[in-house]
């Protein structure tokens, strides 16, 4: 993302165990949708996110999300190139096994909660 650009994220229930994440870029048309749920490995929680698209279910991504304060969080996405395995199940198993290894994550990004009238 470039300077002055932001994303609006909306989180809603997907079903009883999963969440729906909708992301909209401030400069581009369209909404990106993901279903996601947490899985715990020791003290680390890995969020499993699958992109939803009209052609069918998309590929999986994995992230670690930490609350920085009551109004912000920091997320780091696991880099697919850092994972071993050829199937989504194998990659998930590797992500969970190495979830505490900082070297598998990309650069962190911060998400800030803003008042509804600020959007």
RASULDA-V811626 format. One record per residue. N is the residue number from 0. RES is the residue in one letter. D_FIRST is the distance of its C-alpha to the first C-alpha in whole Angstrom. Layout:
n->N res->RES d_first->D_FIRST
n->N res->RES d_first->D_FIRST
This chain:
n->0 res->X d_first->0
n->1 res->X d_first->4
n->2 res->X d_first->7
n->3 res->X d_first->9
n->4 res->X d_first->6
n->5 res->X d_first->7
n->6 res->X d_first->9
n->7 res->X d_first->13
n->8 res->X d_first->15
n->9 res->X d_first->18
n->10 res->X d_first->21
n->11 res->X d_first->24
n->12 res->X d_first->27
n->13 res->X d_first->27
n->14 res->X d_first->31
n->15 res->X d_first->33
n->16 res->X d_first->31
n->17 res->X d_first->27
n->18 res->X d_first->24
n->19 res->X d_first->22
n->20 res->X d_first->19
n->21 res->X d_first->17
n->22 res->X d_first->13
n->23 res->X d_first->12
n->24 res->X d_first->9
n->25 res->X d_first->10
n->26 res->X d_first->10
n->27 res->X d_first->11
n->28 res->X d_first->14
n->29 res->X d_first->16
n->30 res->X d_first->15
n->31 res->X d_first->15
n->32 res->X d_first->18
n->33 res->X d_first->19
n->34 res->X d_first->22
n->35 res->X d_first->22
n->36 res->X d_first->25
n->37 res->X d_first->26
n->38 res->X d_first->28
n->39 res->X d_first->30
n->40 res->X d_first->31
n->41 res->X d_first->33
n->42 res->X d_first->31
n->43 res->X d_first->27
n->44 res->X d_first->26
n->45 res->X d_first->24
n->46 res->X d_first->22
n->47 res->X d_first->23
n->48 res->X d_first->20
n->49 res->X d_first->21
n->50 res->X d_first->19
n->51 res->X d_first->21
n->52 res->X d_first->22
n->53 res->X d_first->25
n->54 res->X d_first->26
n->55 res->X d_first->27
n->56 res->X d_first->25
n->57 res->X d_first->22
n->58 res->X d_first->22
n->59 res->X d_first->21
n->60 res->X d_first->19
n->61 res->X d_first->20
n->62 res->X d_first->18
n->63 res->X d_first->20
n->64 res->X d_first->19
n->65 res->X d_first->21
n->66 res->X d_first->21
n->67 res->X d_first->21
n->68 res->X d_first->23
n->69 res->X d_first->24
n->70 res->X d_first->21
n->71 res->X d_first->18
n->72 res->X d_first->17
n->73 res->X d_first->16
n->74 res->X d_first->15
n->75 res->X d_first->15
n->76 res->X d_first->15
n->77 res->X d_first->18
n->78 res->X d_first->18
n->79 res->X d_first->20
n->80 res->X d_first->21
n->81 res->X d_first->23
n->82 res->X d_first->25
n->83 res->X d_first->28
n->84 res->X d_first->30
n->85 res->X d_first->30
n->86 res->X d_first->29
n->87 res->X d_first->27
n->88 res->X d_first->30
n->89 res->X d_first->30
n->90 res->X d_first->27
n->91 res->X d_first->27
n->92 res->X d_first->30
n->93 res->X d_first->29
n->94 res->X d_first->25
n->95 res->X d_first->28
n->96 res->X d_first->30
n->97 res->X d_first->28
n->98 res->X d_first->26
n->99 res->X d_first->27
n->100 res->X d_first->26
n->101 res->X d_first->22
n->102 res->X d_first->22
n->103 res->X d_first->21
n->104 res->X d_first->18
n->105 res->X d_first->15
n->106 res->X d_first->13
n->107 res->X d_first->13
n->108 res->X d_first->10
n->109 res->X d_first->12
n->110 res->X d_first->13
n->111 res->X d_first->15
n->112 res->X d_first->18
n->113 res->X d_first->18
n->114 res->X d_first->22
n->115 res->X d_first->22
n->116 res->X d_first->23
n->117 res->X d_first->20
n->118 res->X d_first->17
